[in-house]
Amino acid sequence: MKTKLNQSVGQPSPFTPGISKAIVRDHALKLYREKLRHSGHLTLADWVLAERDLLSQQDTEGLLAR
């Protein structure tokens, strides 16, 4: 069954071990402040992109433990 990625969803659990929902939520709020102001919700794709962006940012800053 196919699902649409543009449907509003609750925050999913992060895919990356060691990353909490709260950290992803804070980062997503910074990224999507304008979108949330207009629509009030994020899609699954938004949550995944926020987590990926957060990991990329942490990796660039050297904060991600390997």
C-alpha positions as CSV (number, residue, x, y, z in Angstrom):
1,M,0.0,0.0,0.0
2,K,1.3,3.4,-0.9
3,T,1.3,6.2,1.5
4,K,1.5,9.9,0.9
5,L,4.4,11.9,2.4
6,N,2.5,15.1,2.4
7,Q,0.0,14.1,5.1
8,S,0.3,15.6,8.5
9,V,1.9,13.1,11.0
10,G,3.0,13.1,14.6
11,Q,6.8,13.2,15.2
12,P,8.3,9.8,14.3
13,S,11.1,8.2,16.3
14,P,14.5,9.2,15.0
15,F,16.2,6.7,12.8
16,T,19.7,7.4,14.2
17,P,20.7,5.9,17.5
18,G,21.8,8.5,20.1
19,I,19.5,11.2,18.7
20,S,16.4,12.0,20.7
21,K,13.0,13.3,19.5
22,A,13.6,16.5,21.4
23,I,16.8,17.3,19.6
24,V,15.2,16.6,16.2
25,R,12.1,18.6,17.2
26,D,14.2,21.7,18.2
27,H,16.1,21.5,14.9
28,A,12.9,21.1,12.9
29,L,11.3,24.1,14.6
30,K,14.3,26.2,13.5
31,L,14.2,24.9,9.9
32,Y,10.4,25.1,9.4
33,R,9.4,28.1,11.5
34,E,7.7,29.8,8.6
35,K,5.9,26.6,7.4
36,L,4.6,25.9,10.9
37,R,3.4,29.5,11.2
38,H,1.1,29.0,8.1
39,S,0.1,25.3,8.3
40,G,0.8,24.3,11.8
41,H,2.1,20.8,11.0
42,L,5.0,19.0,9.4
43,T,5.0,16.0,7.1
44,L,7.0,12.8,7.5
45,A,9.3,14.1,4.8
46,D,9.9,17.3,6.8
47,W,10.8,15.2,9.9
48,V,13.2,13.0,7.9
49,L,14.9,16.0,6.3
50,A,15.2,17.8,9.6
51,E,17.0,14.7,11.1
52,R,19.3,14.4,8.1
53,D,20.1,18.1,8.2
54,L,20.8,17.9,12.0
55,L,23.2,14.9,11.5
56,S,24.9,16.6,8.6
57,Q,25.4,19.7,10.7
58,Q,26.7,17.7,13.7
59,D,29.1,15.8,11.4
60,T,30.4,19.0,10.0
61,E,31.0,20.5,13.4
62,G,32.6,17.2,14.7
63,L,29.9,16.6,17.3
64,L,28.9,13.2,16.0
65,A,30.7,10.4,17.9
66,R,31.8,7.6,15.6
